[in-house]
Amino acid sequence: MASAPRHKIVVVEDEGLIAADLESRLKAAGYSVTGTADSAPQALKLIRATTPDLVLMDIRLKGDMDGIQVADLLRQELDVPVVFLTAYEDRATLARASQTQAFGYIKKPIASSSLRGSIEMAIAKHRHERDLRAQRDWLAASFSAVPYAVLVTDGSGRIRYLNSQAEELTGWNSEQALGRPSRELLRLFYRETGNPLEDFVPVAMLHGETIPLPENVWLKGSDERDYAIEGSIAPRWRDGRIEGTVVAVTDTTLRQFEETQTRQENKQDALWRLADGLARELPQLSTMAEDCSRLLEALPSDSNLRRDAEAIERAAVDAFAVTHRLRRFLDPPEVRPARVLLNEVLSRLESAWTQIQPNFRLRVEPEPIRVQADEWQLIRSLIGILSHARRRMAAASELVIEASDISFDQMSHSACVRVSYTTAEEDATSVERVFEPSWSGDSNDLPVAYRVIKKMGGLIAARLEKGNAVTFDIYLSRVDATAAGAPVPLREKPAVLLIEPNQEVRRVLHLHFQRHGYSLLEAEDCQEGLLLANLYPAHIPLVIANPENNDQGRAILAEKLTASRPETRVRLLAGYYESCRAAAGSPIPAIGTRHLTKWDLLAWVQDAFSSLNTGDTAV
């Protein structure tokens, strides 16, 4: 018989003759037998002293412990492979033996051919497993401290190792992940289209060099959260050949968010400086427009100067509108932060909004979410976002508002309010510029909302995603329910509600009322006006409504306002005219109609507020 490697073997057998025969046959085959034992204590002492390469273990031993119990102790304490020897093949014995992770099972009587084959196979298998463990230990030691999620694959793209950062990012633990295809863990996709990323593992192995992941790649990770990631896939070499890859990725979600916010803030600062410079240089255009109007009234109808005066008046009015938009952007409303229960604010918003938008959906976590905010200015900002969405969303789209904690560890002190919908007309460029002030007739609600949220100490962002999905996120600082010294919310002042589709008219009246000390709530249509009336937390002594003739809420406006606010006076107009009968006592004859001026409207406001102060609540 050819000589075999001098592997050291211990024989544990309770039958002395069988043990002697095995020792003789093993030595004849070229193995070194370091000793024999017939009981558990003797076997453990011998094995610990001689550290053999293999133990041949009979299941039946002398004493209280059998061979299976000894093998289990060896598995826990020593890295020594065990091959069982037994004449028993009952199911219970085999089940117990398999739990010890033994390396073989030889049935008595033992043939020399099967003995040697079983020994060599067991030693080779043990050596291979030991090499794998050493490799895993090396990988764990090498990659556990790096600030990346690291996954190691074999040549088939199956996971062989992942560090703790990869476990956290993917949501898979090592037990679940080992042997799985890497694509099951790394669910990568392109953010803009939502399409899955191609499998780059075979690409890296084919190239034989490191392949960086494409830009704008995201990972569907643990708890179905999406992460922005960067990273690379490198081939793993051993003995001159590629046997797998190393994938290293890092979570860049927070960094990208901060970079986007920094760009937006820099843009806002530049726009603010530009607007401030323009507003300072422009003259008092409202006075100029009024002077032009008086000049036109004084000029004869056939005067050659009328055309020039009218052109000057139009230019002054247009420039005044631009100046007003600049001023509103430069001087956002006063913000008075206090502790606000976000759940209640959004529930109130839902109650009011579902009356005008049936497909409105609210999703809020059941736990109370307390934030630092100005309650009314937060509601007004959300109304601005929701109104923007209502004008641009697809017909079948839902309008969804959600509130939850922040997933970023670095922003765990914040809460997020998210508004989402499917747009019918916006593109990536328009969404990116949505917080920039408009110099045209578009609403400036969103630029003002941006500055208001910033004044609260919060952040606001908007983005366009796959399927024309638009998302607005508002981040607000959380407040502990037990926090002491939290500011008490101040009551809002009484305000006039103006319902007027013409934005230029709203601007003129806003400035006029503001100059005389009155606050103005502005709505584009009856639905938005009813929304503001339901949500505003203070008195509204007067509503001036000049809606479009085809406004669906026009017919029920006065009834609904009277029902919700019986103390409110409602002036429902069809153009800014009134019967001269209402103007009796003036030099104008009491026949026909006359056009109202902003001074007439101011007189209505003063009268309504006077009645409020004296306790007269007649409508």
LUMVEX-227841 format. One record per residue (C-alpha): residue in one letter; x negated, y negated, z negated; chain. Coordinates in steps of 0.02 Angstrom, whole numbers. Last residue first. Layout:
BEGIN
A:X:Y:Z:A
...
// end
This chain:
BEGIN
V:3696:-4519:-416:A
A:3732:-4589:-587:A
T:3594:-4554:-714:A
D:3598:-4720:-806:A
G:3478:-4697:-954:A
T:3410:-4874:-949:A
N:3239:-4817:-888:A
L:3314:-4704:-755:A
S:3429:-4843:-695:A
S:3277:-4957:-675:A
F:3188:-4818:-580:A
A:3333:-4805:-459:A
D:3344:-4995:-436:A
Q:3157:-5012:-406:A
V:3160:-4870:-279:A
W:3307:-4943:-185:A
A:3220:-5113:-182:A
L:3064:-5028:-112:A
L:3169:-4956:28:A
D:3229:-5130:72:A
W:3050:-5193:66:A
K:2995:-5054:183:A
T:3117:-5124:310:A
L:3290:-5066:358:A
H:3361:-5099:530:A
R:3532:-5181:531:A
T:3704:-5118:565:A
G:3868:-5190:629:A
I:3962:-5327:535:A
A:3933:-5414:368:A
P:3850:-5567:442:A
I:3667:-5585:390:A
P:3636:-5724:262:A
S:3637:-5592:123:A
G:3780:-5567:2:A
A:3839:-5408:86:A
A:3697:-5292:135:A
A:3793:-5131:113:A
R:3926:-5201:228:A
C:3785:-5229:351:A
S:3786:-5042:376:A
E:3616:-4963:359:A
Y:3478:-4917:477:A
Y:3313:-4824:457:A
G:3360:-4674:562:A
A:3495:-4550:518:A
L:3479:-4574:330:A
L:3519:-4473:173:A
R:3487:-4578:17:A
V:3497:-4459:-131:A
R:3500:-4518:-312:A
T:3430:-4394:-438:A
E:3504:-4366:-611:A
P:3596:-4209:-555:A
R:3431:-4125:-509:A
S:3459:-3942:-456:A
A:3641:-3957:-406:A
T:3624:-4135:-339:A
L:3474:-4082:-234:A
K:3567:-3933:-165:A
E:3721:-4034:-117:A
A:3619:-4177:-42:A
L:3516:-4060:66:A
I:3656:-3946:127:A
A:3688:-4024:298:A
R:3505:-4075:326:A
G:3432:-3904:291:A
Q:3438:-3843:471:A
D:3342:-3996:535:A
N:3417:-4027:707:A
N:3453:-4211:673:A
E:3275:-4233:611:A
P:3260:-4281:428:A
N:3270:-4458:356:A
A:3281:-4422:171:A
I:3245:-4547:32:A
V:3259:-4453:-133:A
L:3267:-4558:-291:A
P:3246:-4536:-479:A
I:3132:-4384:-464:A
H:3094:-4341:-645:A
A:2945:-4231:-692:A
P:2883:-4052:-665:A
Y:2893:-4050:-474:A
L:2934:-3872:-423:A
N:3117:-3875:-370:A
A:3107:-4048:-291:A
L:2947:-4000:-200:A
L:3030:-3846:-124:A
L:3187:-3944:-81:A
G:3078:-4068:15:A
E:2985:-3929:104:A
Q:3150:-3858:164:A
C:3217:-4030:210:A
D:3071:-4071:325:A
E:2899:-4152:324:A
A:2890:-4182:137:A
E:2800:-4320:40:A
L:2803:-4349:-148:A
L:2774:-4532:-190:A
S:2713:-4612:-351:A
Y:2765:-4791:-385:A
G:2654:-4935:-445:A
H:2691:-5070:-317:A
R:2537:-5034:-211:A
Q:2583:-4850:-216:A
F:2755:-4886:-143:A
H:2680:-4977:7:A
L:2539:-4852:32:A
H:2655:-4704:34:A
L:2782:-4799:139:A
V:2657:-4831:278:A
R:2586:-4655:268:A
R:2756:-4572:275:A
V:2803:-4677:426:A
E:2642:-4621:512:A
Q:2681:-4439:471:A
N:2849:-4444:557:A
P:2950:-4294:494:A
E:3015:-4390:341:A
I:3078:-4323:175:A
L:3020:-4445:41:A
L:3031:-4394:-142:A
V:3004:-4538:-265:A
A:2907:-4496:-423:A
P:2924:-4492:-612:A
K:2752:-4470:-693:A
E:2678:-4299:-728:A
R:2664:-4239:-906:A
L:2491:-4208:-976:A
P:2432:-4029:-1003:A
V:2352:-4005:-1174:A
P:2165:-3985:-1162:A
A:2091:-3824:-1233:A
G:2011:-3854:-1402:A
A:1996:-3673:-1453:A
A:1983:-3528:-1333:A
T:2087:-3381:-1393:A
A:2169:-3349:-1224:A
D:1998:-3359:-1143:A
V:1997:-3475:-993:A
R:1957:-3417:-817:A
S:1876:-3538:-696:A
L:1966:-3552:-530:A
Y:1928:-3479:-358:A
I:2048:-3517:-216:A
D:2040:-3399:-67:A
F:2127:-3431:100:A
T:2138:-3282:218:A
V:2187:-3280:402:A
A:2218:-3113:489:A
N:2203:-3130:678:A
G:2189:-2939:694:A
K:2015:-2932:618:A
E:1967:-3080:509:A
L:1981:-3269:506:A
R:1912:-3360:353:A
A:1957:-3492:225:A
A:1870:-3549:65:A
I:1910:-3643:-95:A
L:1804:-3667:-250:A
G:1847:-3724:-427:A
G:1788:-3855:-551:A
M:1957:-3942:-551:A
K:1880:-4082:-446:A
K:1830:-3950:-318:A
I:2012:-3892:-309:A
V:2066:-4073:-276:A
R:1932:-4099:-143:A
Y:1985:-3945:-45:A
A:2170:-3984:-69:A
V:2141:-4157:7:A
P:2059:-4078:160:A
L:2207:-3956:166:A
D:2346:-4085:151:A
N:2274:-4197:286:A
S:2417:-4162:405:A
D:2386:-4178:591:A
G:2425:-4343:677:A
S:2247:-4374:735:A
W:2091:-4419:635:A
S:2105:-4256:539:A
P:1998:-4226:384:A
E:1895:-4065:385:A
F:1962:-3923:277:A
V:2025:-3819:425:A
R:1860:-3830:518:A
E:1812:-3645:500:A
V:1993:-3596:534:A
S:1993:-3698:695:A
T:1830:-3619:752:A
A:1882:-3439:714:A
D:2045:-3456:810:A
E:2219:-3512:761:A
E:2376:-3488:866:A
A:2487:-3345:806:A
T:2408:-3317:636:A
T:2432:-3164:528:A
Y:2449:-3209:345:A
S:2349:-3218:184:A
V:2347:-3328:28:A
R:2226:-3274:-110:A
V:2216:-3343:-287:A
C:2054:-3287:-369:A
A:2002:-3285:-552:A
S:1833:-3335:-621:A
H:1717:-3284:-764:A
S:1673:-3124:-670:A
M:1583:-3232:-542:A
Q:1409:-3153:-555:A
D:1487:-2980:-568:A
F:1577:-3011:-404:A
S:1749:-2927:-403:A
I:1843:-3083:-460:A
D:2002:-3057:-560:A
S:2170:-3060:-473:A
A:2304:-3168:-396:A
E:2393:-3133:-233:A
I:2495:-3234:-107:A
V:2566:-3151:48:A
L:2654:-3228:198:A
E:2715:-3082:300:A
S:2696:-3089:489:A
A:2834:-3048:612:A
A:2846:-3223:687:A
A:2658:-3252:689:A
M:2594:-3384:569:A
R:2552:-3562:619:A
R:2684:-3677:543:A
R:2714:-3564:392:A
A:2526:-3549:359:A
H:2500:-3738:349:A
S:2652:-3749:236:A
L:2579:-3612:125:A
I:2411:-3701:115:A
G:2490:-3868:73:A
I:2609:-3787:-51:A
L:2457:-3707:-133:A
S:2374:-3877:-150:A
R:2533:-3951:-224:A
I:2546:-3807:-349:A
L:2364:-3833:-401:A
Q:2394:-4021:-413:A
W:2544:-3986:-524:A
E:2454:-3867:-641:A
D:2289:-3960:-656:A
A:2171:-3814:-682:A
Q:2069:-3709:-804:A
V:2132:-3531:-789:A
R:2231:-3404:-887:A
I:2273:-3239:-804:A
P:2397:-3137:-907:A
E:2387:-2949:-869:A
P:2519:-2886:-746:A
E:2409:-2921:-593:A
V:2496:-3031:-467:A
R:2565:-2990:-296:A
L:2687:-3116:-220:A
R:2769:-3089:-50:A
F:2853:-3216:65:A
N:2954:-3137:206:A
P:3110:-3237:160:A
Q:3023:-3406:182:A
I:3136:-3553:135:A
Q:3219:-3486:-22:A
T:3071:-3370:-51:A
W:2966:-3525:-86:A
A:3056:-3586:-241:A
S:3058:-3424:-338:A
E:2883:-3378:-276:A
L:2810:-3545:-332:A
R:2885:-3521:-505:A
S:2809:-3346:-512:A
L:2642:-3418:-454:A
V:2637:-3544:-596:A
E:2691:-3415:-724:A
N:2555:-3290:-676:A
L:2423:-3428:-672:A
L:2444:-3473:-855:A
V:2363:-3645:-859:A
R:2237:-3717:-982:A
A:2209:-3899:-939:A
P:2126:-3998:-800:A
R:2189:-4176:-766:A
V:2154:-4214:-583:A
E:2190:-4384:-508:A
P:2244:-4375:-327:A
P:2113:-4378:-189:A
D:2025:-4544:-151:A
L:1909:-4522:-1:A
F:2026:-4408:97:A
R:2177:-4518:61:A
R:2074:-4672:105:A
L:2018:-4597:271:A
R:2196:-4550:316:A
H:2252:-4726:273:A
T:2113:-4801:379:A
V:2163:-4692:526:A
A:2345:-4748:509:A
F:2289:-4931:496:A
A:2188:-4910:656:A
D:2342:-4847:746:A
V:2449:-4989:676:A
A:2317:-5119:721:A
A:2299:-5050:897:A
R:2487:-5051:922:A
E:2500:-5231:855:A
I:2358:-5291:966:A
A:2441:-5214:1118:A
E:2607:-5294:1070:A
A:2523:-5463:1049:A
D:2441:-5448:1220:A
R:2606:-5404:1303:A
R:2699:-5542:1210:A
L:2577:-5679:1260:A
N:2654:-5711:1429:A
S:2813:-5768:1340:A
D:2978:-5714:1416:A
S:3053:-5647:1253:A
P:3002:-5803:1160:A
L:2870:-5775:1027:A
A:2920:-5789:842:A
E:2970:-5606:821:A
L:2809:-5551:907:A
L:2706:-5658:789:A
R:2795:-5586:637:A
S:2754:-5410:698:A
C:2573:-5459:733:A
D:2556:-5528:556:A
E:2625:-5364:486:A
A:2496:-5263:586:A
M:2355:-5378:528:A
T:2410:-5360:347:A
S:2409:-5169:364:A
L:2240:-5180:450:A
Q:2146:-5253:304:A
P:1980:-5246:394:A
L:1879:-5088:437:A
E:1697:-5086:382:A
R:1723:-5008:212:A
A:1838:-4874:280:A
L:1711:-4825:413:A
G:1568:-4806:289:A
D:1675:-4707:167:A
A:1734:-4591:304:A
L:1555:-4557:361:A
R:1494:-4529:182:A
W:1641:-4412:148:A
L:1612:-4318:310:A
A:1430:-4289:263:A
D:1480:-4230:89:A
Q:1612:-4115:162:A
K:1486:-4038:282:A
N:1362:-4010:141:A
E:1501:-3929:37:A
Q:1552:-3816:180:A
R:1373:-3762:211:A
T:1347:-3731:24:A
Q:1510:-3633:13:A
T:1459:-3523:159:A
E:1288:-3493:81:A
E:1368:-3450:-86:A
F:1486:-3324:-4:A
Q:1343:-3249:96:A
R:1241:-3229:-64:A
L:1390:-3155:-156:A
T:1424:-3025:-23:A
T:1240:-2982:9:A
D:1245:-2804:-61:A
T:1082:-2718:-15:A
V:1046:-2572:99:A
A:906:-2443:112:A
V:930:-2284:215:A
V:787:-2160:213:A
T:790:-2034:354:A
G:764:-1849:391:A
E:634:-1715:431:A
I:526:-1808:555:A
R:364:-1717:592:A
G:180:-1744:553:A
D:174:-1646:390:A
R:323:-1742:322:A
W:400:-1900:394:A
R:560:-1989:344:A
P:631:-2101:481:A
A:686:-2275:425:A
I:861:-2349:418:A
S:878:-2534:376:A
G:973:-2656:268:A
E:1098:-2796:251:A
I:1269:-2785:173:A
A:1433:-2879:155:A
Y:1541:-2775:40:A
D:1723:-2724:58:A
R:1814:-2650:-91:A
E:1905:-2484:-65:A
D:1881:-2443:-250:A
S:1698:-2406:-208:A
G:1635:-2458:-39:A
K:1695:-2502:135:A
L:1532:-2576:196:A
W:1513:-2732:303:A
V:1404:-2774:453:A
N:1389:-2955:508:A
E:1214:-2929:580:A
P:1155:-2762:647:A
L:1064:-2638:533:A
P:876:-2637:554:A
I:796:-2482:634:A
T:631:-2417:562:A
E:529:-2308:680:A
G:531:-2135:756:A
H:646:-2195:893:A
L:745:-2033:895:A
M:750:-2020:705:A
A:808:-2201:690:A
V:942:-2173:822:A
P:997:-2010:739:A
V:1031:-2106:577:A
F:1108:-2259:664:A
D:1285:-2187:673:A
E:1384:-2321:766:A
L:1474:-2450:659:A
P:1661:-2437:640:A
N:1771:-2570:723:A
G:1849:-2701:606:A
T:1828:-2831:743:A
E:1748:-2979:652:A
R:1683:-2883:501:A
Y:1595:-2746:599:A
F:1607:-2581:507:A
L:1506:-2467:394:A
R:1580:-2321:297:A
L:1414:-2264:223:A
L:1469:-2122:110:A
E:1562:-2015:238:A
R:1441:-2070:374:A
S:1296:-1994:274:A
P:1366:-1820:301:A
R:1390:-1734:132:A
G:1259:-1613:64:A
L:1237:-1707:-98:A
A:1372:-1841:-118:A
Q:1492:-1769:-247:A
E:1357:-1718:-371:A
S:1258:-1877:-340:A
N:1403:-1994:-378:A
W:1505:-2078:-242:A
G:1580:-2253:-260:A
T:1477:-2320:-115:A
L:1399:-2470:-203:A
E:1386:-2395:-377:A
E:1313:-2230:-317:A
A:1195:-2322:-201:A
Q:1131:-2427:-347:A
S:1109:-2267:-450:A
N:996:-2187:-320:A
L:1049:-2070:-180:A
Y:971:-1904:-130:A
R:989:-1763:-3:A
I:1135:-1833:97:A
R:1168:-1751:263:A
G:1109:-1834:425:A
S:1062:-1669:507:A
G:875:-1701:488:A
D:895:-1727:301:A
T:959:-1887:222:A
V:895:-2003:85:A
L:1006:-2144:19:A
V:940:-2302:-64:A
A:1047:-2446:-132:A
Y:922:-2584:-158:A
P:843:-2677:-304:A
V:707:-2544:-326:A
A:693:-2466:-499:A
S:775:-2298:-464:A
F:691:-2278:-295:A
S:518:-2210:-331:A
A:557:-2114:-491:A
A:715:-2040:-416:A
L:625:-1998:-255:A
W:484:-1914:-349:A
D:607:-1818:-456:A
R:702:-1766:-300:A
Q:539:-1705:-220:A
A:491:-1612:-377:A
R:663:-1533:-383:A
L:647:-1482:-200:A
D:475:-1409:-232:A
R:542:-1311:-380:A
E:685:-1247:-273:A
H:561:-1187:-142:A
R:449:-1104:-272:A
H:601:-1018:-349:A
K:657:-954:-180:A
A:483:-887:-142:A
I:469:-802:-313:A
A:643:-725:-296:A
M:612:-665:-118:A
E:444:-587:-165:A
I:516:-498:-317:A
S:672:-434:-225:A
G:566:-366:-82:A
R:447:-279:-202:A
L:586:-195:-298:A
S:690:-152:-144:A
S:545:-55:-69:A
S:499:31:-234:A
A:677:95:-259:A
I:755:58:-429:A
P:879:177:-508:A
K:955:60:-556:A
K:1032:-90:-469:A
I:928:-244:-436:A
Y:1003:-420:-456:A
G:913:-578:-400:A
F:863:-757:-434:A
A:966:-785:-591:A
Q:1073:-943:-604:A
T:1124:-898:-782:A
Q:1309:-911:-736:A
S:1289:-768:-610:A
A:1249:-645:-750:A
R:1411:-678:-841:A
A:1514:-652:-683:A
L:1418:-492:-639:A
T:1449:-421:-812:A
A:1636:-461:-804:A
R:1653:-385:-630:A
D:1577:-216:-673:A
E:1413:-172:-588:A
Y:1316:-85:-726:A
A:1154:12:-695:A
T:1052:-141:-731:A
L:896:-241:-687:A
F:914:-430:-674:A
V:789:-543:-584:A
V:737:-699:-682:A
P:644:-854:-622:A
V:544:-954:-752:A
D:564:-1143:-776:A
L:577:-1135:-965:A
E:699:-1201:-1096:A
Q:875:-1202:-1021:A
R:851:-1065:-891:A
L:751:-961:-1016:A
L:893:-973:-1142:A
D:1018:-915:-1010:A
A:904:-770:-963:A
V:898:-715:-1145:A
Q:1088:-720:-1157:A
I:1102:-615:-997:A
G:973:-491:-1061:A
D:1074:-447:-1215:A
M:1065:-519:-1390:A
D:1113:-425:-1549:A
G:971:-298:-1548:A
K:900:-185:-1414:A
L:929:-236:-1236:A
R:1058:-201:-1099:A
I:1046:-327:-956:A
D:870:-272:-906:A
M:764:-420:-856:A
L:621:-422:-730:A
V:540:-590:-769:A
L:442:-688:-639:A
D:291:-805:-622:A
P:243:-775:-804:A
T:216:-908:-938:A
T:112:-795:-1054:A
A:155:-856:-1230:A
R:333:-916:-1198:A
I:371:-755:-1103:A
L:302:-644:-1241:A
K:395:-733:-1382:A
L:558:-735:-1284:A
A:543:-549:-1243:A
Q:506:-497:-1422:A
P:654:-596:-1488:A
A:769:-526:-1352:A
S:724:-343:-1367:A
D:631:-210:-1266:A
A:475:-304:-1213:A
T:337:-276:-1085:A
G:176:-370:-1051:A
T:72:-478:-933:A
V:103:-364:-784:A
S:-11:-425:-643:A
Y:54:-377:-471:A
G:-45:-280:-342:A
A:85:-151:-289:A
A:1:-20:-400:A
K:17:-141:-545:A
L:203:-156:-511:A
R:227:32:-498:A
S:138:64:-662:A
E:233:-73:-755:A
L:398:-9:-685:A
D:361:169:-741:A
A:312:109:-916:A
A:473:7:-932:A
I:578:154:-871:A
L:496:269:-999:A
G:519:142:-1140:A
E:704:111:-1109:A
D:749:-61:-1181:A
E:677:-155:-1030:A
V:604:-331:-1018:A
V:459:-327:-893:A
V:351:-483:-879:A
I:269:-524:-712:A
K:115:-623:-661:A
H:91:-643:-473:A
R:-74:-577:-407:A
P:-29:-591:-223:A
A:3:-420:-143:A
S:-120:-284:-95:A
A:-69:-172:48:A
M:0:0:0:A
// end
